[in-house]
């Protein structure tokens, strides 16, 4: 049995009040994650040397479909 499986098994055997205390302790120690929109804003403008028609033709560049005509 892997270490993770052993830990999960041991947690399952804990009484409910101990599980609740463990969960609370873990939540206290975990760093708060930045909201997803904040994380995405950090990526804005990070792309370099991208085609000028990427927005219109992303399917072409990602999946190889035919390019859409651009005005």
BALOBA-1460 file (C-alpha; in Angstrom, 3 decimals):
// residues 71
<rec num="1" residu="x" x="0.000" y="0.000" z="0.000"/>
<rec num="2" residu="x" x="1.348" y="3.445" z="-0.866"/>
<rec num="3" residu="x" x="2.013" y="6.077" z="1.761"/>
<rec num="4" residu="x" x="-0.929" y="8.162" z="0.530"/>
<rec num="5" residu="x" x="-3.263" y="5.166" z="0.742"/>
<rec num="6" residu="x" x="-2.013" y="4.439" z="4.252"/>
<rec num="7" residu="x" x="-2.680" y="8.019" z="5.337"/>
<rec num="8" residu="x" x="-6.146" y="8.004" z="3.761"/>
<rec num="9" residu="x" x="-6.945" y="4.722" z="5.502"/>
<rec num="10" residu="x" x="-5.779" y="6.079" z="8.862"/>
<rec num="11" residu="x" x="-7.874" y="9.234" z="8.415"/>
<rec num="12" residu="x" x="-10.964" y="7.153" z="7.628"/>
<rec num="13" residu="x" x="-10.540" y="5.331" z="10.922"/>
<rec num="14" residu="x" x="-10.516" y="8.549" z="12.987"/>
<rec num="15" residu="x" x="-13.562" y="9.510" z="15.022"/>
<rec num="16" residu="x" x="-15.639" y="12.318" z="13.436"/>
<rec num="17" residu="x" x="-14.465" y="14.976" z="15.918"/>
<rec num="18" residu="x" x="-10.802" y="14.164" z="15.178"/>
<rec num="19" residu="x" x="-11.468" y="14.338" z="11.433"/>
<rec num="20" residu="x" x="-13.019" y="17.783" z="11.927"/>
<rec num="21" residu="x" x="-10.003" y="18.983" z="13.950"/>
<rec num="22" residu="x" x="-7.603" y="17.626" z="11.324"/>
<rec num="23" residu="x" x="-9.524" y="19.362" z="8.535"/>
<rec num="24" residu="x" x="-9.523" y="22.663" z="10.456"/>
<rec num="25" residu="x" x="-5.788" y="22.379" z="11.113"/>
<rec num="26" residu="x" x="-5.042" y="21.685" z="7.458"/>
<rec num="27" residu="x" x="-7.171" y="24.600" z="6.292"/>
<rec num="28" residu="x" x="-5.331" y="26.897" z="8.727"/>
<rec num="29" residu="x" x="-1.915" y="25.889" z="7.411"/>
<rec num="30" residu="x" x="-2.678" y="25.995" z="3.682"/>
<rec num="31" residu="x" x="-1.793" y="29.252" z="1.950"/>
<rec num="32" residu="x" x="-4.785" y="31.106" z="0.550"/>
<rec num="33" residu="x" x="-4.919" y="30.778" z="-3.231"/>
<rec num="34" residu="x" x="-5.356" y="33.914" z="-5.263"/>
<rec num="35" residu="x" x="-8.740" y="34.152" z="-6.989"/>
<rec num="36" residu="x" x="-8.671" y="32.673" z="-10.497"/>
<rec num="37" residu="x" x="-9.268" y="36.013" z="-12.215"/>
<rec num="38" residu="x" x="-6.266" y="37.461" z="-10.394"/>
<rec num="39" residu="x" x="-4.152" y="34.546" z="-11.559"/>
<rec num="40" residu="x" x="-5.323" y="34.976" z="-15.153"/>
<rec num="41" residu="x" x="-4.606" y="38.722" z="-15.081"/>
<rec num="42" residu="x" x="-1.017" y="37.843" z="-14.325"/>
<rec num="43" residu="x" x="-0.827" y="36.057" z="-17.680"/>
<rec num="44" residu="x" x="-2.226" y="38.964" z="-19.709"/>
<rec num="45" residu="x" x="0.304" y="40.174" z="-22.247"/>
<rec num="46" residu="x" x="2.726" y="37.349" z="-21.493"/>
<rec num="47" residu="x" x="2.568" y="35.870" z="-25.014"/>
<rec num="48" residu="x" x="5.327" y="36.874" z="-27.405"/>
<rec num="49" residu="x" x="5.761" y="36.395" z="-31.141"/>
<rec num="50" residu="x" x="2.151" y="35.297" z="-31.625"/>
<rec num="51" residu="x" x="0.321" y="35.574" z="-34.967"/>
<rec num="52" residu="x" x="-1.741" y="38.748" z="-35.341"/>
<rec num="53" residu="x" x="-4.821" y="36.666" z="-36.251"/>
<rec num="54" residu="x" x="-4.559" y="34.304" z="-33.269"/>
<rec num="55" residu="x" x="-7.891" y="35.347" z="-31.738"/>
<rec num="56" residu="x" x="-9.796" y="34.739" z="-34.973"/>
<rec num="57" residu="x" x="-7.939" y="31.547" z="-35.897"/>
<rec num="58" residu="x" x="-7.117" y="29.889" z="-32.590"/>
<rec num="59" residu="x" x="-8.729" y="26.622" z="-33.766"/>
<rec num="60" residu="x" x="-6.369" y="26.607" z="-36.742"/>
<rec num="61" residu="x" x="-3.297" y="27.109" z="-34.569"/>
<rec num="62" residu="x" x="-4.388" y="24.674" z="-31.840"/>
<rec num="63" residu="x" x="-6.106" y="21.929" z="-33.844"/>
<rec num="64" residu="x" x="-5.118" y="22.430" z="-37.478"/>
<rec num="65" residu="x" x="-8.593" y="23.346" z="-38.770"/>
<rec num="66" residu="x" x="-8.929" y="25.617" z="-41.793"/>
<rec num="67" residu="x" x="-8.224" y="29.284" z="-41.153"/>
<rec num="68" residu="x" x="-11.156" y="31.653" z="-41.030"/>
<rec num="69" residu="x" x="-11.058" y="34.522" z="-43.438"/>
<rec num="70" residu="x" x="-9.998" y="37.731" z="-41.759"/>
<rec num="71" residu="x" x="-11.046" y="41.188" z="-42.941"/>
